[in-house]
Amino acid sequence: MDDIIIVGAGIGGLTLGLALHAAKIPCRIFESAAEIKPIGVGINLLPHATNELATLGLEQALARVAIATEDATFFNRFGQLIYQEPLGRAAGYDHPQFSIHRGDLQMVLLDAFRPRAGDNRLITNHHCVGVEQDEFGVSVHFSDGPGGSNRGTVRGRIAVACDGINSAIRKQFFPGEGEPRYSGVNMWRGVTRWKPMLSGASMVRAGWLSHGKMVIYPIRPAGADGLQLINWVAEIETATYRKRDWTRPGSIEDFIGAFADWHFDWLDVPAFIRAADSVLEFPMVDQDPLPRWSFGRVTLSGDAAHPMVPRGSNGAGQAILDARALTTALLENDDPIAALAAYQTQRLETTTRIVLTNRTNPPDAILREVFQRTNDQPFGAIDDVISRDELVALSEGYKRISGYSKDALRT
Ligand SMILES: Cc1cc2nc3c(=O)[nH]c(=O)nc-3n(C[C@H](O)[C@H](O)[C@H](O)COP(=O)(O)OP(=O)(O)OC[C@H]3O[C@@H](n4cnc5c(N)ncnc54)[C@H](O)[C@@H]3O)c2cc1C
């Protein structure tokens, strides 16, 4: 009855569970899936998020399975270098930027949560269908899977919706909101085992959305065969799209034409795509920012609160920062309603700015600028197209807005 009820054992829910447990605030996590499997492909954790995970004692476990990313490198679709800057520790941050398989990240969190909090604190096969509250607590209702039969009701002090972009609790509070908003860009995502490219820890962005953009970065250290698991995302403006589903298979023939002549000295892109283990298709979506997340004893967190288009490496990181802010608010406020209001004050405006900036000026705005200024033609010298100062300003602007400039982190 005194427990905080966390709905969803994804990245945000598990991090919140760990943070609450460390703060000695009892909680239980209820997850819709029957079993937590390492699903997904690549995700990036910027230094503000890895700082929080280090506080939870997870940096070494992450370092064993992830890549400490060293540089962001931008090319046009002719393979010409536009801009390169160091990232994470290589850029002087106190914590690394990690590029990691989402499944590996989820397993690191799970392998920490279960022994620390106890096996009985994570309950699977519980799909939240709604929540009610009274002056003493919350009643969270569950079925066994979407559309499944009733599994009963759990009482708690507070409920936190960490149930992702299809959040049932968000839908309850905003019934007229409709489906996530399609950005006009479709994504094909995959992983390929390949020899290390560039620095071996580079995050590459190349091309532009109208003709085809690629994001490529390694997510697991090289094995005995010298090959890394390398994540890639092909992003192309596409009028139509299919319903989003994290596990929908995609077809290489639907998009490889855009990259047919991308034969660079650092990578043969068509060969690399064709060597993929598997290909998934997912439309790039977000939702308009909400006016509020906290309703008495119930609040939203992570993608349930602020789904964003994945153009700033910030989705998982902002869920992790929510967990920290919510834990702090609960420690600082005895009254749970005041705590959830304080959490909303701390996080809503910041994440609203990030959601909107990810639509307009995320880091890949660098590619858009060069694409427009060159009329999509090869350039002679990049300095004739855009100055180094402008490139740095574009990159630093996003860091400031999303809260991971070095100055912001040091203070
Ligand atoms: C299966 C899956 C694969 C993904 N793959 C990628 C990827 O490859 N790359 C990427 O950038 N992002 C991926 N994401 C999204 C990414 O994890 C999030 O954008 C980000 O980490 C924010 O995390 P979150 O905890 O808010 O949401 P999520 O990580 O999406 O977690 C939500 C959790 O809630 C559970 N859940 C959903 N509905 C209910 C309900 N009604 N009751 C109880 N539990 C519920 C889900 O099963 C999931 O475990 C994936 C998400 C999922 C669920």
The ligand as a Gaussian input file, in Angstrom:
#p B3LYP/6-31G(d) Opt

LIG

0 1
 C       10.263000      -3.247000     -27.505000
 C       10.894000      -1.879000     -27.624000
 C       11.967000      -1.704000     -28.512000
 C       12.548000      -0.430000     -28.653000
 N       13.605000      -0.279000     -29.508000
 C       14.213000       0.924000     -29.608000
 C       15.358000       1.099000     -30.443000
 O       15.813000       0.176000     -31.094000
 N       15.938000       2.334000     -30.524000
 C       15.445000       3.396000     -29.820000
 O       15.988000       4.491000     -29.895000
 N       14.365000       3.253000     -29.008000
 C       13.748000       2.056000     -28.885000
 N       12.674000       1.904000     -28.034000
 C       12.171000       3.084000     -27.316000
 C       13.079000       3.516000     -26.177000
 O       13.293000       2.453000     -25.285000
 C       12.428000       4.703000     -25.500000
 O       12.253000       5.733000     -26.452000
 C       13.251000       5.347000     -24.401000
 O       14.217000       4.500000     -23.895000
 C       12.344000       5.841000     -23.254000
 O       12.053000       4.754000     -22.397000
 P       10.686000       4.506000     -21.673000
 O       11.000000       3.679000     -20.472000
 O        9.918000       5.752000     -21.482000
 O        9.843000       3.628000     -22.695000
 P       10.136000       2.164000     -23.222000
 O       11.564000       1.818000     -23.157000
 O        9.416000       2.067000     -24.502000
 O        9.428000       1.218000     -22.139000
 C        8.026000       1.109000     -21.939000
 C        7.765000      -0.189000     -21.190000
 O        6.395000      -0.225000     -20.786000
 C        5.826000      -1.470000     -21.119000
 N        4.395000      -1.232000     -21.303000
 C        3.779000      -0.662000     -22.367000
 N        2.461000      -0.555000     -22.138000
 C        2.231000      -1.060000     -20.893000
 C        1.071000      -1.195000     -20.087000
 N       -0.126000      -0.780000     -20.514000
 N        1.197000      -1.770000     -18.859000
 C        2.421000      -2.178000     -18.406000
 N        3.559000      -2.056000     -19.126000
 C        3.467000      -1.496000     -20.347000
 C        6.577000      -1.883000     -22.389000
 O        6.497000      -3.267000     -22.598000
 C        7.984000      -1.415000     -22.057000
 O        8.703000      -2.381000     -21.320000
 C       12.046000       0.665000     -27.889000
 C       10.972000       0.475000     -27.008000
 C       10.386000      -0.781000     -26.863000
 C        9.227000      -0.980000     -25.898000

